[in-house]
Amino acid sequence: MNLQSVKTMWTGAIDSKPVNFDFNEGYCETWEVIHPKLTEELAIEKDYNPPDDLPEDPDERKEAIEEWLEDIQPEIRDSNLPAMNYYYPLPASYGPEDAAKITGCLTIVNFTEENTYGLALVGGGQDLSWEICETFMELGYLPPLHFIDLPHMAGYTATKKRLWILAGAKQAVKTKEDELTLHKHQIKEMREYLNNNK
């Protein structure tokens, strides 16, 4: 598991907050999902198992896997559609290779009229702040401050990935604190400048 250093992550998503959007309308007209290229590994990750009767010959096996992936692709794509009527804005543009990095319960959406991007939940039912922070970090961003009040979840332990997410949350707070400190200095300097011009 290769995890990017939090000190090299982009800061452009720190202020990202949920935006209301009706995903029941406009599919393929005003918005579309950025789907990853479907591979055998990705299908298995999504709990799809290859057929048991795969040929032993490498070329025949490859052909059989390609046919199997083609058969299950529509179902997997349907499972990647947004399930909630809101999204989390992303600061840049993304393609299938970025979508393949996401391991959680989110999907990348392109709003085609504005050519902007966001993350949308493909499921719900509990507090998914851990998964949301993880997904932003998988895309190279420090997690948004809106989600770093991470919930205590039953059975969660100090895994390498969860400690990485906490390190990202800590770095996001530090980045915001540095930004606010700079603003305080700027306000102080302006006040001194105005007072000197009386």
C-alpha positions as CSV (number, residue, x, y, z in Angstrom):
1,M,0.0,0.0,0.0
2,N,1.7,3.2,-1.2
3,L,0.4,6.2,0.6
4,Q,1.3,9.7,-0.5
5,S,3.1,11.9,2.1
6,V,0.6,14.4,3.5
7,K,3.3,17.1,3.2
8,T,3.2,16.8,-0.6
9,M,-0.6,16.9,-0.9
10,W,-2.5,19.8,-2.6
11,T,-4.4,22.1,-0.3
12,G,-7.1,23.2,-2.8
13,A,-9.9,21.0,-1.3
14,I,-9.5,22.1,2.4
15,D,-12.6,24.4,2.2
16,S,-14.8,22.0,0.1
17,K,-18.3,21.5,1.5
18,P,-21.4,19.6,0.2
19,V,-23.3,21.2,-2.6
20,N,-26.9,20.3,-3.2
21,F,-27.6,18.9,-6.7
22,D,-30.5,16.9,-8.2
23,F,-28.9,13.8,-9.7
24,N,-32.3,12.5,-10.7
25,E,-32.2,14.7,-13.8
26,G,-29.7,15.5,-16.6
27,Y,-27.7,12.3,-16.7
28,C,-25.5,12.3,-19.8
29,E,-26.8,15.8,-20.6
30,T,-25.6,18.1,-17.8
31,W,-23.5,15.5,-15.8
32,E,-21.7,12.2,-16.2
33,V,-19.8,9.8,-14.1
34,I,-16.1,9.3,-14.8
35,H,-15.8,5.5,-14.8
36,P,-12.5,3.7,-14.3
37,K,-11.3,1.3,-16.9
38,L,-12.7,-2.1,-15.8
39,T,-10.0,-4.6,-15.0
40,E,-10.1,-8.1,-13.4
41,E,-8.5,-6.6,-10.2
42,L,-11.1,-3.8,-10.0
43,A,-14.0,-6.2,-10.6
44,I,-12.7,-8.5,-7.8
45,E,-12.3,-5.5,-5.5
46,K,-16.0,-4.8,-6.2
47,D,-16.9,-8.4,-5.2
48,Y,-17.3,-9.8,-8.7
49,N,-15.5,-13.2,-9.0
50,P,-14.3,-14.5,-12.4
51,P,-16.0,-17.6,-13.8
52,D,-14.8,-20.9,-12.2
53,D,-14.3,-22.6,-15.6
54,L,-11.7,-20.3,-17.1
55,P,-9.4,-21.9,-19.7
56,E,-5.8,-22.8,-18.7
57,D,-4.4,-21.5,-21.9
58,P,-3.2,-17.9,-21.3
59,D,-4.6,-16.5,-24.5
60,E,-8.0,-18.2,-24.1
61,R,-8.1,-17.1,-20.4
62,K,-7.5,-13.5,-21.4
63,E,-10.3,-13.7,-24.0
64,A,-12.7,-15.2,-21.5
65,I,-11.8,-12.6,-18.9
66,E,-12.5,-9.8,-21.4
67,E,-15.9,-11.3,-22.3
68,W,-16.7,-11.6,-18.6
69,L,-15.7,-8.0,-17.9
70,E,-17.9,-6.9,-20.9
71,D,-20.8,-8.7,-19.4
72,I,-20.6,-7.2,-15.9
73,Q,-19.6,-3.7,-16.9
74,P,-23.2,-2.3,-17.2
75,E,-24.0,-3.6,-13.7
76,I,-20.8,-2.1,-12.2
77,R,-21.4,1.2,-14.0
78,D,-24.9,1.3,-12.5
79,S,-23.5,0.8,-9.0
80,N,-21.2,3.8,-9.5
81,L,-24.1,6.3,-10.0
82,P,-24.8,8.9,-7.3
83,A,-27.2,7.9,-4.6
84,M,-27.5,11.2,-2.8
85,N,-28.5,14.6,-4.1
86,Y,-25.3,16.5,-3.2
87,Y,-21.7,16.3,-4.1
88,Y,-18.3,17.5,-2.8
89,P,-16.5,19.9,-5.2
90,L,-13.1,19.0,-6.6
91,P,-10.6,21.7,-7.7
92,A,-9.3,20.1,-10.9
93,S,-10.3,17.8,-13.8
94,Y,-10.1,14.0,-13.7
95,G,-10.1,11.0,-16.0
96,P,-10.6,7.2,-15.7
97,E,-7.1,6.7,-14.3
98,D,-8.1,8.9,-11.3
99,A,-11.4,7.1,-10.9
100,A,-9.4,3.8,-10.6
101,K,-7.7,5.2,-7.5
102,I,-10.9,5.5,-5.5
103,T,-11.5,2.5,-3.3
104,G,-14.4,3.8,-1.2
105,C,-18.1,4.5,-1.7
106,L,-17.7,7.6,-3.9
107,T,-17.6,8.3,-7.6
108,I,-16.2,11.2,-9.7
109,V,-18.8,13.3,-11.5
110,N,-18.2,15.7,-14.3
111,F,-20.7,18.6,-14.6
112,T,-20.3,18.9,-18.4
113,E,-21.9,22.4,-18.9
114,E,-19.3,24.1,-16.6
115,N,-16.7,21.3,-17.0
116,T,-16.3,21.1,-13.2
117,Y,-15.9,18.0,-11.1
118,G,-17.0,16.6,-7.8
119,L,-17.3,13.5,-5.6
120,A,-20.7,11.9,-5.1
121,L,-21.7,9.2,-2.7
122,V,-22.9,5.9,-4.3
123,G,-24.4,4.7,-1.0
124,G,-25.2,5.9,2.5
125,G,-26.7,5.0,5.8
126,Q,-23.9,5.9,8.2
127,D,-21.4,8.7,8.8
128,L,-18.9,8.2,5.9
129,S,-16.4,11.0,6.9
130,W,-13.5,8.5,7.1
131,E,-14.3,7.3,3.5
132,I,-14.7,10.9,2.2
133,C,-11.4,12.0,3.7
134,E,-9.7,8.9,2.3
135,T,-11.0,9.5,-1.2
136,F,-9.8,13.1,-1.3
137,M,-6.4,11.9,-0.1
138,E,-6.3,9.1,-2.7
139,L,-6.7,11.9,-5.3
140,G,-3.8,13.8,-3.8
141,Y,-5.7,16.4,-1.7
142,L,-5.6,17.1,2.0
143,P,-9.1,16.3,3.4
144,P,-11.7,19.0,3.7
145,L,-12.0,20.5,7.2
146,H,-15.8,19.9,7.0
147,F,-15.2,16.2,7.4
148,I,-12.3,15.9,9.8
149,D,-14.5,15.5,12.9
150,L,-14.1,11.8,12.3
151,P,-16.5,9.5,14.1
152,H,-15.6,6.7,16.5
153,M,-16.6,3.6,14.7
154,A,-17.0,0.2,16.3
155,G,-14.1,-2.1,15.5
156,Y,-11.9,0.5,14.0
157,T,-8.2,0.1,15.0
158,A,-5.0,2.1,14.3
159,T,-4.3,0.7,10.8
160,K,-1.7,2.3,8.5
161,K,-4.4,3.8,6.4
162,R,-6.5,5.3,9.3
163,L,-3.3,6.8,10.8
164,W,-2.6,8.3,7.3
165,I,-6.0,9.8,7.2
166,L,-5.5,11.3,10.7
167,A,-2.2,12.7,9.6
168,G,-3.9,14.3,6.6
169,A,-6.6,15.8,8.8
170,K,-3.9,17.3,11.1
171,Q,-2.0,18.7,8.1
172,A,-5.2,20.3,6.8
173,V,-5.8,22.0,10.2
174,K,-2.2,23.3,10.3
175,T,-2.5,24.6,6.7
176,K,-5.7,26.5,7.7
177,E,-4.1,27.8,10.9
178,D,-1.2,29.1,8.8
179,E,-3.6,30.8,6.4
180,L,-5.5,32.4,9.2
181,T,-2.3,33.6,10.9
182,L,-1.3,35.3,7.7
183,H,-4.7,37.0,7.5
184,K,-4.3,38.2,11.1
185,H,-0.9,39.7,10.2
186,Q,-2.3,41.4,7.1
187,I,-5.2,42.9,9.1
188,K,-2.7,44.2,11.7
189,E,-0.5,45.7,9.1
190,M,-3.4,47.4,7.4
191,R,-4.6,48.9,10.7
192,E,-1.1,50.2,11.4
193,Y,-0.9,51.7,7.9
194,L,-4.3,53.4,8.3
195,N,-3.4,54.8,11.8
196,N,-0.1,56.2,10.4
197,N,-2.1,58.0,7.7
198,K,-4.3,60.0,10.1
